[in-house]
């Protein structure tokens, strides 16, 4: 998510020609976009990070459900 925020910030700063970002080449920003695409489409899946995030969400949901069930019995 940090990478996406960085890209949006750089595009905005470059477009509105703020400070030193006015001289920044668009190719750097495009290169960062390509890197983000490759990261989210290939590398993250290859490392299993996408499944890990989903597993953490499911685990948290399960813990909340178990806690809620035990609280009702008492």
PDB file of N, CA, C, O and CB in Angstrom:
ATOM      1  N   UNK A   1       0.830  -1.189   0.000  1.00  0.00           N
ATOM      2  CA  UNK A   1       0.000   0.000   0.000  1.00  0.00           C
ATOM      3  C   UNK A   1       0.875   1.253   0.000  1.00  0.00           C
ATOM      4  O   UNK A   1       0.538   2.268  -0.610  1.00  0.00           O
ATOM      5  CB  UNK A   1      -0.944  -0.002   1.212  1.00  0.00           C
ATOM      6  N   UNK A   2       2.004   1.155   0.699  1.00  0.00           N
ATOM      7  CA  UNK A   2       2.911   2.294   0.731  1.00  0.00           C
ATOM      8  C   UNK A   2       3.380   2.659  -0.676  1.00  0.00           C
ATOM      9  O   UNK A   2       3.527   3.836  -1.006  1.00  0.00           O
ATOM     10  CB  UNK A   2       4.114   1.992   1.628  1.00  0.00           C
ATOM     11  N   UNK A   3       3.610   1.652  -1.490  1.00  0.00           N
ATOM     12  CA  UNK A   3       4.088   1.873  -2.848  1.00  0.00           C
ATOM     13  C   UNK A   3       3.056   2.631  -3.683  1.00  0.00           C
ATOM     14  O   UNK A   3       3.419   3.511  -4.463  1.00  0.00           O
ATOM     15  CB  UNK A   3       4.426   0.539  -3.511  1.00  0.00           C
ATOM     16  N   UNK A   4       1.802   2.303  -3.528  1.00  0.00           N
ATOM     17  CA  UNK A   4       0.735   2.978  -4.272  1.00  0.00           C
ATOM     18  C   UNK A   4       0.617   4.434  -3.829  1.00  0.00           C
ATOM     19  O   UNK A   4       0.454   5.324  -4.663  1.00  0.00           O
ATOM     20  CB  UNK A   4      -0.613   2.248  -4.074  1.00  0.00           C
ATOM     21  N   UNK A   5       0.700   4.679  -2.526  1.00  0.00           N
ATOM     22  CA  UNK A   5       0.626   6.052  -2.004  1.00  0.00           C
ATOM     23  C   UNK A   5       1.812   6.869  -2.517  1.00  0.00           C
ATOM     24  O   UNK A   5       1.654   8.034  -2.880  1.00  0.00           O
ATOM     25  CB  UNK A   5       0.602   6.051  -0.446  1.00  0.00           C
ATOM     26  N   UNK A   6       2.987   6.264  -2.548  1.00  0.00           N
ATOM     27  CA  UNK A   6       4.176   6.943  -3.068  1.00  0.00           C
ATOM     28  C   UNK A   6       3.996   7.315  -4.540  1.00  0.00           C
ATOM     29  O   UNK A   6       4.349   8.423  -4.944  1.00  0.00           O
ATOM     30  CB  UNK A   6       5.418   6.053  -2.898  1.00  0.00           C
ATOM     31  N   UNK A   7       3.458   6.411  -5.332  1.00  0.00           N
ATOM     32  CA  UNK A   7       3.243   6.686  -6.757  1.00  0.00           C
ATOM     33  C   UNK A   7       2.263   7.834  -6.943  1.00  0.00           C
ATOM     34  O   UNK A   7       2.505   8.734  -7.747  1.00  0.00           O
ATOM     35  CB  UNK A   7       2.727   5.432  -7.478  1.00  0.00           C
ATOM     36  N   UNK A   8       1.166   7.808  -6.209  1.00  0.00           N
ATOM     37  CA  UNK A   8       0.158   8.880  -6.323  1.00  0.00           C
ATOM     38  C   UNK A   8       0.762  10.220  -5.907  1.00  0.00           C
ATOM     39  O   UNK A   8       0.524  11.239  -6.556  1.00  0.00           O
ATOM     40  CB  UNK A   8      -1.091   8.561  -5.448  1.00  0.00           C
ATOM     41  N   UNK A   9       1.537  10.219  -4.834  1.00  0.00           N
ATOM     42  CA  UNK A   9       2.173  11.459  -4.379  1.00  0.00           C
ATOM     43  C   UNK A   9       3.156  11.983  -5.421  1.00  0.00           C
ATOM     44  O   UNK A   9       3.178  13.180  -5.705  1.00  0.00           O
ATOM     45  CB  UNK A   9       2.893  11.233  -3.041  1.00  0.00           C
ATOM     46  N   UNK A  10       3.956  11.108  -5.982  1.00  0.00           N
ATOM     47  CA  UNK A  10       4.920  11.541  -6.995  1.00  0.00           C
ATOM     48  C   UNK A  10       4.238  12.067  -8.251  1.00  0.00           C
ATOM     49  O   UNK A  10       4.688  13.054  -8.833  1.00  0.00           O
ATOM     50  CB  UNK A  10       5.842  10.396  -7.358  1.00  0.00           C
ATOM     51  N   UNK A  11       3.164  11.420  -8.669  1.00  0.00           N
ATOM     52  CA  UNK A  11       2.429  11.902  -9.840  1.00  0.00           C
ATOM     53  C   UNK A  11       1.866  13.289  -9.569  1.00  0.00           C
ATOM     54  O   UNK A  11       1.964  14.180 -10.413  1.00  0.00           O
ATOM     55  CB  UNK A  11       1.292  10.926 -10.216  1.00  0.00           C
ATOM     56  N   UNK A  12       1.274  13.473  -8.388  1.00  0.00           N
ATOM     57  CA  UNK A  12       0.731  14.786  -8.039  1.00  0.00           C
ATOM     58  C   UNK A  12       1.796  15.861  -7.961  1.00  0.00           C
ATOM     59  O   UNK A  12       1.617  16.958  -8.491  1.00  0.00           O
ATOM     60  CB  UNK A  12       0.005  14.710  -6.727  1.00  0.00           C
ATOM     61  N   UNK A  13       2.901  15.555  -7.305  1.00  0.00           N
ATOM     62  CA  UNK A  13       3.984  16.538  -7.187  1.00  0.00           C
ATOM     63  C   UNK A  13       4.595  16.867  -8.537  1.00  0.00           C
ATOM     64  O   UNK A  13       4.931  18.021  -8.805  1.00  0.00           O
ATOM     65  CB  UNK A  13       5.066  16.023  -6.247  1.00  0.00           C
ATOM     66  N   UNK A  14       4.741  15.864  -9.385  1.00  0.00           N
ATOM     67  CA  UNK A  14       5.323  16.094 -10.713  1.00  0.00           C
ATOM     68  C   UNK A  14       4.362  16.876 -11.590  1.00  0.00           C
ATOM     69  O   UNK A  14       4.781  17.791 -12.300  1.00  0.00           O
ATOM     70  CB  UNK A  14       5.685  14.761 -11.388  1.00  0.00           C
ATOM     71  N   UNK A  15       3.086  16.534 -11.553  1.00  0.00           N
ATOM     72  CA  UNK A  15       2.089  17.181 -12.395  1.00  0.00           C
ATOM     73  C   UNK A  15       1.951  18.666 -12.046  1.00  0.00           C
ATOM     74  O   UNK A  15       1.870  19.514 -12.935  1.00  0.00           O
ATOM     75  CB  UNK A  15       0.738  16.476 -12.252  1.00  0.00           C
ATOM     76  N   UNK A  16       1.924  18.970 -10.747  1.00  0.00           N
ATOM     77  CA  UNK A  16       1.773  20.360 -10.324  1.00  0.00           C
ATOM     78  C   UNK A  16       3.105  21.085 -10.192  1.00  0.00           C
ATOM     79  O   UNK A  16       3.150  22.225  -9.730  1.00  0.00           O
ATOM     80  CB  UNK A  16       1.039  20.418  -9.013  1.00  0.00           C
ATOM     81  N   UNK A  17       4.187  20.431 -10.596  1.00  0.00           N
ATOM     82  CA  UNK A  17       5.533  20.999 -10.642  1.00  0.00           C
ATOM     83  C   UNK A  17       5.939  21.640  -9.318  1.00  0.00           C
ATOM     84  O   UNK A  17       6.276  22.822  -9.251  1.00  0.00           O
ATOM     85  CB  UNK A  17       5.624  22.024 -11.752  1.00  0.00           C
ATOM     86  N   UNK A  18       5.894  20.823  -8.271  1.00  0.00           N
ATOM     87  CA  UNK A  18       6.240  21.274  -6.936  1.00  0.00           C
ATOM     88  C   UNK A  18       7.726  21.054  -6.698  1.00  0.00           C
ATOM     89  O   UNK A  18       8.238  19.952  -6.894  1.00  0.00           O
ATOM     90  CB  UNK A  18       5.399  20.541  -5.872  1.00  0.00           C
ATOM     91  N   UNK A  19       8.401  22.085  -6.284  1.00  0.00           N
ATOM     92  CA  UNK A  19       9.788  22.086  -5.843  1.00  0.00           C
ATOM     93  C   UNK A  19      10.690  21.326  -6.814  1.00  0.00           C
ATOM     94  O   UNK A  19      10.647  21.592  -8.015  1.00  0.00           O
ATOM     95  CB  UNK A  19       9.894  21.481  -4.454  1.00  0.00           C
ATOM     96  N   UNK A  20      11.492  20.403  -6.336  1.00  0.00           N
ATOM     97  CA  UNK A  20      12.428  19.678  -7.202  1.00  0.00           C
ATOM     98  C   UNK A  20      11.758  18.577  -8.016  1.00  0.00           C
ATOM     99  O   UNK A  20      12.352  18.035  -8.948  1.00  0.00           O
ATOM    100  CB  UNK A  20      13.535  19.080  -6.371  1.00  0.00           C
ATOM    101  N   UNK A  21      10.530  18.253  -7.661  1.00  0.00           N
ATOM    102  CA  UNK A  21       9.818  17.215  -8.399  1.00  0.00           C
ATOM    103  C   UNK A  21       9.416  17.687  -9.789  1.00  0.00           C
ATOM    104  O   UNK A  21       9.047  16.871 -10.634  1.00  0.00           O
ATOM    105  CB  UNK A  21       8.588  16.773  -7.628  1.00  0.00           C
ATOM    106  N   UNK A  22       9.483  18.997 -10.038  1.00  0.00           N
ATOM    107  CA  UNK A  22       9.174  19.525 -11.363  1.00  0.00           C
ATOM    108  C   UNK A  22      10.176  19.023 -12.398  1.00  0.00           C
ATOM    109  O   UNK A  22       9.846  18.894 -13.577  1.00  0.00           O
ATOM    110  CB  UNK A  22       9.164  21.057 -11.339  1.00  0.00           C
ATOM    111  N   UNK A  23      11.386  18.743 -11.959  1.00  0.00           N
ATOM    112  CA  UNK A  23      12.430  18.280 -12.877  1.00  0.00           C
ATOM    113  C   UNK A  23      12.536  16.762 -12.935  1.00  0.00           C
ATOM    114  O   UNK A  23      13.340  16.230 -13.701  1.00  0.00           O
ATOM    115  CB  UNK A  23      13.761  18.860 -12.473  1.00  0.00           C
ATOM    116  N   UNK A  24      11.733  16.052 -12.132  1.00  0.00           N
ATOM    117  CA  UNK A  24      11.761  14.595 -12.100  1.00  0.00           C
ATOM    118  C   UNK A  24      11.203  14.042 -13.412  1.00  0.00           C
ATOM    119  O   UNK A  24      10.152  14.472 -13.888  1.00  0.00           O
ATOM    120  CB  UNK A  24      10.954  14.055 -10.889  1.00  0.00           C
ATOM    121  N   UNK A  25      11.912  13.105 -13.971  1.00  0.00           N
ATOM    122  CA  UNK A  25      11.474  12.506 -15.226  1.00  0.00           C
ATOM    123  C   UNK A  25      10.260  11.606 -14.988  1.00  0.00           C
ATOM    124  O   UNK A  25      10.169  10.904 -13.981  1.00  0.00           O
ATOM    125  CB  UNK A  25      12.623  11.704 -15.875  1.00  0.00           C
ATOM    126  N   UNK A  26       9.332  11.650 -15.946  1.00  0.00           N
ATOM    127  CA  UNK A  26       8.160  10.791 -15.861  1.00  0.00           C
ATOM    128  C   UNK A  26       8.559   9.321 -15.932  1.00  0.00           C
ATOM    129  O   UNK A  26       7.822   8.459 -15.454  1.00  0.00           O
ATOM    130  CB  UNK A  26       7.170  11.127 -16.977  1.00  0.00           C
ATOM    131  N   UNK A  27       9.701   9.026 -16.516  1.00  0.00           N
ATOM    132  CA  UNK A  27      10.149   7.639 -16.650  1.00  0.00           C
ATOM    133  C   UNK A  27      10.410   6.995 -15.298  1.00  0.00           C
ATOM    134  O   UNK A  27      10.196   5.794 -15.134  1.00  0.00           O
ATOM    135  CB  UNK A  27      11.406   7.572 -17.500  1.00  0.00           C
ATOM    136  N   UNK A  28      10.868   7.776 -14.332  1.00  0.00           N
ATOM    137  CA  UNK A  28      11.059   7.224 -12.980  1.00  0.00           C
ATOM    138  C   UNK A  28       9.717   6.804 -12.375  1.00  0.00           C
ATOM    139  O   UNK A  28       9.609   5.759 -11.732  1.00  0.00           O
ATOM    140  CB  UNK A  28      11.756   8.263 -12.062  1.00  0.00           C
ATOM    141  N   UNK A  29       8.714   7.628 -12.591  1.00  0.00           N
ATOM    142  CA  UNK A  29       7.391   7.328 -12.054  1.00  0.00           C
ATOM    143  C   UNK A  29       6.795   6.128 -12.774  1.00  0.00           C
ATOM    144  O   UNK A  29       6.208   5.252 -12.138  1.00  0.00           O
ATOM    145  CB  UNK A  29       6.460   8.549 -12.182  1.00  0.00           C
ATOM    146  N   UNK A  30       6.941   6.078 -14.088  1.00  0.00           N
ATOM    147  CA  UNK A  30       6.446   4.937 -14.854  1.00  0.00           C
ATOM    148  C   UNK A  30       7.184   3.669 -14.433  1.00  0.00           C
ATOM    149  O   UNK A  30       6.574   2.607 -14.312  1.00  0.00           O
ATOM    150  CB  UNK A  30       6.612   5.181 -16.373  1.00  0.00           C
ATOM    151  N   UNK A  31       8.487   3.775 -14.212  1.00  0.00           N
ATOM    152  CA  UNK A  31       9.264   2.627 -13.743  1.00  0.00           C
ATOM    153  C   UNK A  31       8.782   2.130 -12.395  1.00  0.00           C
ATOM    154  O   UNK A  31       8.714   0.923 -12.163  1.00  0.00           O
ATOM    155  CB  UNK A  31      10.731   2.985 -13.658  1.00  0.00           C
ATOM    156  N   UNK A  32       8.447   3.049 -11.510  1.00  0.00           N
ATOM    157  CA  UNK A  32       7.909   2.684 -10.206  1.00  0.00           C
ATOM    158  C   UNK A  32       6.541   2.010 -10.344  1.00  0.00           C
ATOM    159  O   UNK A  32       6.219   1.087  -9.595  1.00  0.00           O
ATOM    160  CB  UNK A  32       7.801   3.923  -9.310  1.00  0.00           C
ATOM    161  N   UNK A  33       5.744   2.477 -11.305  1.00  0.00           N
ATOM    162  CA  UNK A  33       4.443   1.845 -11.558  1.00  0.00           C
ATOM    163  C   UNK A  33       4.622   0.418 -12.078  1.00  0.00           C
ATOM    164  O   UNK A  33       3.896  -0.489 -11.672  1.00  0.00           O
ATOM    165  CB  UNK A  33       3.627   2.679 -12.566  1.00  0.00           C
ATOM    166  N   UNK A  34       5.576   0.227 -12.965  1.00  0.00           N
ATOM    167  CA  UNK A  34       5.847  -1.118 -13.488  1.00  0.00           C
ATOM    168  C   UNK A  34       6.328  -2.022 -12.363  1.00  0.00           C
ATOM    169  O   UNK A  34       5.907  -3.176 -12.273  1.00  0.00           O
ATOM    170  CB  UNK A  34       6.898  -1.070 -14.626  1.00  0.00           C
ATOM    171  N   UNK A  35       7.202  -1.513 -11.509  1.00  0.00           N
ATOM    172  CA  UNK A  35       7.673  -2.299 -10.372  1.00  0.00           C
ATOM    173  C   UNK A  35       6.514  -2.693  -9.466  1.00  0.00           C
ATOM    174  O   UNK A  35       6.440  -3.835  -9.012  1.00  0.00           O
ATOM    175  CB  UNK A  35       8.722  -1.516  -9.576  1.00  0.00           C
ATOM    176  N   UNK A  36       5.603  -1.750  -9.198  1.00  0.00           N
ATOM    177  CA  UNK A  36       4.448  -2.043  -8.347  1.00  0.00           C
ATOM    178  C   UNK A  36       3.574  -3.118  -8.988  1.00  0.00           C
ATOM    179  O   UNK A  36       3.090  -4.016  -8.299  1.00  0.00           O
ATOM    180  CB  UNK A  36       3.622  -0.763  -8.093  1.00  0.00           C
ATOM    181  N   UNK A  37       3.370  -3.033 -10.298  1.00  0.00           N
ATOM    182  CA  UNK A  37       2.576  -4.038 -10.987  1.00  0.00           C
ATOM    183  C   UNK A  37       3.212  -5.417 -10.869  1.00  0.00           C
ATOM    184  O   UNK A  37       2.539  -6.393 -10.539  1.00  0.00           O
ATOM    185  CB  UNK A  37       2.404  -3.662 -12.454  1.00  0.00           C
ATOM    186  N   UNK A  38       4.507  -5.490 -11.139  1.00  0.00           N
ATOM    187  CA  UNK A  38       5.214  -6.774 -11.047  1.00  0.00           C
ATOM    188  C   UNK A  38       5.174  -7.299  -9.621  1.00  0.00           C
ATOM    189  O   UNK A  38       4.995  -8.499  -9.410  1.00  0.00           O
ATOM    190  CB  UNK A  38       6.677  -6.630 -11.519  1.00  0.00           C
ATOM    191  N   UNK A  39       5.336  -6.421  -8.642  1.00  0.00           N
ATOM    192  CA  UNK A  39       5.319  -6.838  -7.242  1.00  0.00           C
ATOM    193  C   UNK A  39       3.969  -7.460  -6.877  1.00  0.00           C
ATOM    194  O   UNK A  39       3.910  -8.574  -6.355  1.00  0.00           O
ATOM    195  CB  UNK A  39       5.620  -5.641  -6.323  1.00  0.00           C
ATOM    196  N   UNK A  40       2.883  -6.726  -7.157  1.00  0.00           N
ATOM    197  CA  UNK A  40       1.568  -7.183  -6.721  1.00  0.00           C
ATOM    198  C   UNK A  40       1.037  -8.356  -7.544  1.00  0.00           C
ATOM    199  O   UNK A  40       0.246  -9.148  -7.032  1.00  0.00           O
ATOM    200  CB  UNK A  40       0.591  -6.044  -6.784  1.00  0.00           C
ATOM    201  N   UNK A  41       1.444  -8.484  -8.785  1.00  0.00           N
ATOM    202  CA  UNK A  41       0.930  -9.555  -9.628  1.00  0.00           C
ATOM    203  C   UNK A  41       1.748 -10.837  -9.554  1.00  0.00           C
ATOM    204  O   UNK A  41       1.195 -11.928  -9.694  1.00  0.00           O
ATOM    205  CB  UNK A  41       0.872  -9.090 -11.042  1.00  0.00           C
ATOM    206  N   UNK A  42       3.049 -10.726  -9.337  1.00  0.00           N
ATOM    207  CA  UNK A  42       3.895 -11.906  -9.428  1.00  0.00           C
ATOM    208  C   UNK A  42       4.668 -12.210  -8.143  1.00  0.00           C
ATOM    209  O   UNK A  42       4.575 -13.314  -7.606  1.00  0.00           O
ATOM    210  CB  UNK A  42       4.857 -11.738 -10.557  1.00  0.00           C
ATOM    211  N   UNK A  43       5.419 -11.246  -7.659  1.00  0.00           N
ATOM    212  CA  UNK A  43       6.318 -11.495  -6.530  1.00  0.00           C
ATOM    213  C   UNK A  43       5.533 -11.792  -5.257  1.00  0.00           C
ATOM    214  O   UNK A  43       5.864 -12.729  -4.530  1.00  0.00           O
ATOM    215  CB  UNK A  43       7.243 -10.294  -6.308  1.00  0.00           C
ATOM    216  N   UNK A  44       4.495 -11.001  -4.981  1.00  0.00           N
ATOM    217  CA  UNK A  44       3.700 -11.212  -3.769  1.00  0.00           C
ATOM    218  C   UNK A  44       3.051 -12.601  -3.770  1.00  0.00           C
ATOM    219  O   UNK A  44       2.999 -13.270  -2.738  1.00  0.00           O
ATOM    220  CB  UNK A  44       2.618 -10.122  -3.643  1.00  0.00           C
ATOM    221  N   UNK A  45       2.564 -13.021  -4.925  1.00  0.00           N
ATOM    222  CA  UNK A  45       1.956 -14.350  -5.022  1.00  0.00           C
ATOM    223  C   UNK A  45       3.006 -15.446  -4.907  1.00  0.00           C
ATOM    224  O   UNK A  45       2.755 -16.485  -4.297  1.00  0.00           O
ATOM    225  CB  UNK A  45       1.194 -14.493  -6.341  1.00  0.00           C
ATOM    226  N   UNK A  46       4.178 -15.220  -5.487  1.00  0.00           N
ATOM    227  CA  UNK A  46       5.237 -16.227  -5.423  1.00  0.00           C
ATOM    228  C   UNK A  46       5.727 -16.426  -3.987  1.00  0.00           C
ATOM    229  O   UNK A  46       6.069 -17.541  -3.596  1.00  0.00           O
ATOM    230  CB  UNK A  46       6.409 -15.825  -6.327  1.00  0.00           C
ATOM    231  N   UNK A  47       5.759 -15.362  -3.215  1.00  0.00           N
ATOM    232  CA  UNK A  47       6.199 -15.447  -1.821  1.00  0.00           C
ATOM    233  C   UNK A  47       5.082 -15.884  -0.879  1.00  0.00           C
ATOM    234  O   UNK A  47       5.328 -16.175   0.291  1.00  0.00           O
ATOM    235  CB  UNK A  47       6.746 -14.111  -1.371  1.00  0.00           C
ATOM    236  N   UNK A  48       3.861 -15.928  -1.391  1.00  0.00           N
ATOM    237  CA  UNK A  48       2.730 -16.350  -0.575  1.00  0.00           C
ATOM    238  C   UNK A  48       2.206 -15.269   0.344  1.00  0.00           C
ATOM    239  O   UNK A  48       1.460 -15.567   1.277  1.00  0.00           O
ATOM    240  CB  UNK A  48       3.111 -17.530   0.234  1.00  0.00           C
ATOM    241  N   UNK A  49       2.570 -14.032   0.108  1.00  0.00           N
ATOM    242  CA  UNK A  49       2.138 -12.954   0.997  1.00  0.00           C
ATOM    243  C   UNK A  49       0.647 -12.675   0.881  1.00  0.00           C
ATOM    244  O   UNK A  49       0.017 -12.271   1.859  1.00  0.00           O
ATOM    245  CB  UNK A  49       2.916 -11.690   0.697  1.00  0.00           C
ATOM    246  N   UNK A  50       0.076 -12.885  -0.298  1.00  0.00           N
ATOM    247  CA  UNK A  50      -1.353 -12.640  -0.453  1.00  0.00           C
ATOM    248  C   UNK A  50      -2.175 -13.643   0.352  1.00  0.00           C
ATOM    249  O   UNK A  50      -3.196 -13.280   0.936  1.00  0.00           O
ATOM    250  CB  UNK A  50      -1.745 -12.704  -1.929  1.00  0.00           C
ATOM    251  N   UNK A  51      -1.743 -14.889   0.387  1.00  0.00           N
ATOM    252  CA  UNK A  51      -2.444 -15.911   1.168  1.00  0.00           C
ATOM    253  C   UNK A  51      -2.252 -15.684   2.666  1.00  0.00           C
ATOM    254  O   UNK A  51      -3.151 -15.952   3.463  1.00  0.00           O
ATOM    255  CB  UNK A  51      -1.950 -17.313   0.780  1.00  0.00           C
ATOM    256  N   UNK A  52      -1.078 -15.191   3.037  1.00  0.00           N
ATOM    257  CA  UNK A  52      -0.805 -14.947   4.447  1.00  0.00           C
ATOM    258  C   UNK A  52      -1.726 -13.853   4.989  1.00  0.00           C
ATOM    259  O   UNK A  52      -2.241 -13.966   6.102  1.00  0.00           O
ATOM    260  CB  UNK A  52       0.670 -14.556   4.648  1.00  0.00           C
ATOM    261  N   UNK A  53      -1.929 -12.812   4.214  1.00  0.00           N
ATOM    262  CA  UNK A  53      -2.825 -11.737   4.641  1.00  0.00           C
ATOM    263  C   UNK A  53      -4.248 -12.256   4.812  1.00  0.00           C
ATOM    264  O   UNK A  53      -4.914 -11.947   5.800  1.00  0.00           O
ATOM    265  CB  UNK A  53      -2.800 -10.582   3.629  1.00  0.00           C
ATOM    266  N   UNK A  54      -4.708 -13.039   3.853  1.00  0.00           N
ATOM    267  CA  UNK A  54      -6.064 -13.589   3.936  1.00  0.00           C
ATOM    268  C   UNK A  54      -6.184 -14.550   5.109  1.00  0.00           C
ATOM    269  O   UNK A  54      -7.210 -14.572   5.789  1.00  0.00           O
ATOM    270  CB  UNK A  54      -6.440 -14.304   2.628  1.00  0.00           C
ATOM    271  N   UNK A  55      -5.152 -15.341   5.352  1.00  0.00           N
ATOM    272  CA  UNK A  55      -5.169 -16.276   6.475  1.00  0.00           C
ATOM    273  C   UNK A  55      -5.256 -15.525   7.803  1.00  0.00           C
ATOM    274  O   UNK A  55      -5.975 -15.949   8.708  1.00  0.00           O
ATOM    275  CB  UNK A  55      -3.917 -17.170   6.450  1.00  0.00           C
ATOM    276  N   UNK A  56      -4.533 -14.418   7.925  1.00  0.00           N
ATOM    277  CA  UNK A  56      -4.588 -13.624   9.160  1.00  0.00           C
ATOM    278  C   UNK A  56      -5.984 -13.055   9.392  1.00  0.00           C
ATOM    279  O   UNK A  56      -6.463 -13.023  10.526  1.00  0.00           O
ATOM    280  CB  UNK A  56      -3.562 -12.483   9.107  1.00  0.00           C
ATOM    281  N   UNK A  57      -6.632 -12.610   8.331  1.00  0.00           N
ATOM    282  CA  UNK A  57      -7.990 -12.078   8.446  1.00  0.00           C
ATOM    283  C   UNK A  57      -8.943 -13.184   8.881  1.00  0.00           C
ATOM    284  O   UNK A  57      -9.778 -12.973   9.761  1.00  0.00           O
ATOM    285  CB  UNK A  57      -8.454 -11.459   7.106  1.00  0.00           C
ATOM    286  N   UNK A  58      -8.825 -14.364   8.271  1.00  0.00           N
ATOM    287  CA  UNK A  58      -9.685 -15.491   8.639  1.00  0.00           C
ATOM    288  C   UNK A  58      -9.446 -15.925  10.084  1.00  0.00           C
ATOM    289  O   UNK A  58     -10.394 -16.240  10.803  1.00  0.00           O
ATOM    290  CB  UNK A  58      -9.448 -16.672   7.693  1.00  0.00           C
ATOM    291  N   UNK A  59      -8.196 -15.943  10.504  1.00  0.00           N
ATOM    292  CA  UNK A  59      -7.860 -16.342  11.876  1.00  0.00           C
ATOM    293  C   UNK A  59      -8.451 -15.362  12.897  1.00  0.00           C
ATOM    294  O   UNK A  59      -8.960 -15.774  13.940  1.00  0.00           O
ATOM    295  CB  UNK A  59      -6.329 -16.425  12.049  1.00  0.00           C
ATOM    296  N   UNK A  60      -8.378 -14.074  12.590  1.00  0.00           N
ATOM    297  CA  UNK A  60      -8.939 -13.062  13.485  1.00  0.00           C
ATOM    298  C   UNK A  60     -10.461 -13.227  13.584  1.00  0.00           C
ATOM    299  O   UNK A  60     -11.032 -13.133  14.671  1.00  0.00           O
ATOM    300  CB  UNK A  60      -8.579 -11.637  12.988  1.00  0.00           C
ATOM    301  N   UNK A  61     -11.109 -13.472  12.441  1.00  0.00           N
ATOM    302  CA  UNK A  61     -12.549 -13.688  12.427  1.00  0.00           C
ATOM    303  C   UNK A  61     -12.930 -14.908  13.265  1.00  0.00           C
ATOM    304  O   UNK A  61     -13.921 -14.876  13.995  1.00  0.00           O
ATOM    305  CB  UNK A  61     -13.046 -13.858  10.991  1.00  0.00           C
ATOM    306  N   UNK A  62     -12.146 -15.977  13.163  1.00  0.00           N
ATOM    307  CA  UNK A  62     -12.410 -17.196  13.919  1.00  0.00           C
ATOM    308  C   UNK A  62     -12.270 -16.945  15.421  1.00  0.00           C
ATOM    309  O   UNK A  62     -13.093 -17.407  16.211  1.00  0.00           O
ATOM    310  CB  UNK A  62     -11.458 -18.317  13.475  1.00  0.00           C
ATOM    311  N   UNK A  63     -11.231 -16.216  15.809  1.00  0.00           N
ATOM    312  CA  UNK A  63     -11.024 -15.917  17.223  1.00  0.00           C
ATOM    313  C   UNK A  63     -12.178 -15.090  17.789  1.00  0.00           C
ATOM    314  O   UNK A  63     -12.632 -15.333  18.907  1.00  0.00           O
ATOM    315  CB  UNK A  63      -9.699 -15.175  17.421  1.00  0.00           C
ATOM    316  N   UNK A  64     -12.640 -14.129  17.024  1.00  0.00           N
ATOM    317  CA  UNK A  64     -13.765 -13.316  17.481  1.00  0.00           C
ATOM    318  C   UNK A  64     -15.032 -14.151  17.619  1.00  0.00           C
ATOM    319  O   UNK A  64     -15.802 -13.961  18.561  1.00  0.00           O
ATOM    320  CB  UNK A  64     -14.006 -12.157  16.517  1.00  0.00           C
ATOM    321  N   UNK A  65     -15.251 -15.073  16.688  1.00  0.00           N
ATOM    322  CA  UNK A  65     -16.432 -15.936  16.735  1.00  0.00           C
ATOM    323  C   UNK A  65     -16.386 -16.857  17.946  1.00  0.00           C
ATOM    324  O   UNK A  65     -17.401 -17.056  18.614  1.00  0.00           O
ATOM    325  CB  UNK A  65     -16.545 -16.763  15.450  1.00  0.00           C
ATOM    326  N   UNK A  66     -15.206 -17.426  18.237  1.00  0.00           N
ATOM    327  CA  UNK A  66     -15.055 -18.313  19.395  1.00  0.00           C
ATOM    328  C   UNK A  66     -15.265 -17.539  20.683  1.00  0.00           C
ATOM    329  O   UNK A  66     -15.949 -18.013  21.591  1.00  0.00           O
ATOM    330  CB  UNK A  66     -13.669 -18.980  19.397  1.00  0.00           C
ATOM    331  N   UNK A  67     -14.688 -16.364  20.769  1.00  0.00           N
ATOM    332  CA  UNK A  67     -14.841 -15.545  21.977  1.00  0.00           C
ATOM    333  C   UNK A  67     -16.308 -15.164  22.188  1.00  0.00           C
ATOM    334  O   UNK A  67     -16.810 -15.199  23.312  1.00  0.00           O
ATOM    335  CB  UNK A  67     -13.966 -14.271  21.884  1.00  0.00           C
ATOM    336  N   UNK A  68     -16.977 -14.809  21.123  1.00  0.00           N
ATOM    337  CA  UNK A  68     -18.383 -14.442  21.206  1.00  0.00           C
ATOM    338  C   UNK A  68     -19.232 -15.644  21.654  1.00  0.00           C
ATOM    339  O   UNK A  68     -20.158 -15.483  22.449  1.00  0.00           O
ATOM    340  CB  UNK A  68     -18.876 -13.910  19.845  1.00  0.00           C
ATOM    341  N   UNK A  69     -18.925 -16.826  21.154  1.00  0.00           N
ATOM    342  CA  UNK A  69     -19.675 -18.026  21.525  1.00  0.00           C
ATOM    343  C   UNK A  69     -19.472 -18.371  22.992  1.00  0.00           C
ATOM    344  O   UNK A  69     -20.434 -18.745  23.663  1.00  0.00           O
ATOM    345  CB  UNK A  69     -19.260 -19.207  20.650  1.00  0.00           C
ATOM    346  N   UNK A  70     -18.262 -18.257  23.509  1.00  0.00           N
ATOM    347  CA  UNK A  70     -18.008 -18.574  24.918  1.00  0.00           C
ATOM    348  C   UNK A  70     -18.593 -17.519  25.850  1.00  0.00           C
ATOM    349  O   UNK A  70     -19.007 -17.843  26.963  1.00  0.00           O
ATOM    350  CB  UNK A  70     -16.509 -18.706  25.167  1.00  0.00           C
ATOM    351  N   UNK A  71     -18.635 -16.257  25.411  1.00  0.00           N
ATOM    352  CA  UNK A  71     -19.222 -15.207  26.232  1.00  0.00           C
ATOM    353  C   UNK A  71     -20.727 -15.402  26.386  1.00  0.00           C
ATOM    354  O   UNK A  71     -21.283 -15.061  27.430  1.00  0.00           O
ATOM    355  CB  UNK A  71     -18.929 -13.838  25.628  1.00  0.00           C
ATOM    356  N   UNK A  72     -21.394 -15.938  25.377  1.00  0.00           N
ATOM    357  CA  UNK A  72     -22.831 -16.155  25.458  1.00  0.00           C
ATOM    358  C   UNK A  72     -23.186 -17.272  26.437  1.00  0.00           C
ATOM    359  O   UNK A  72     -24.238 -17.228  27.075  1.00  0.00           O
ATOM    360  CB  UNK A  72     -23.383 -16.476  24.084  1.00  0.00           C
ATOM    361  N   UNK A  73     -22.315 -18.271  26.556  1.00  0.00           N
ATOM    362  CA  UNK A  73     -22.601 -19.414  27.432  1.00  0.00           C
ATOM    363  C   UNK A  73     -22.480 -19.050  28.906  1.00  0.00           C
ATOM    364  O   UNK A  73     -23.103 -19.697  29.747  1.00  0.00           O
ATOM    365  CB  UNK A  73     -21.661 -20.567  27.114  1.00  0.00           C
ATOM    366  N   UNK A  74     -21.721 -18.063  29.226  1.00  0.00           N
ATOM    367  CA  UNK A  74     -21.490 -17.698  30.633  1.00  0.00           C
ATOM    368  C   UNK A  74     -22.547 -16.825  31.166  1.00  0.00           C
ATOM    369  O   UNK A  74     -22.494 -16.433  32.332  1.00  0.00           O
ATOM    370  CB  UNK A  74     -20.184 -17.024  30.802  1.00  0.00           C
TER     371      UNK A  74
END
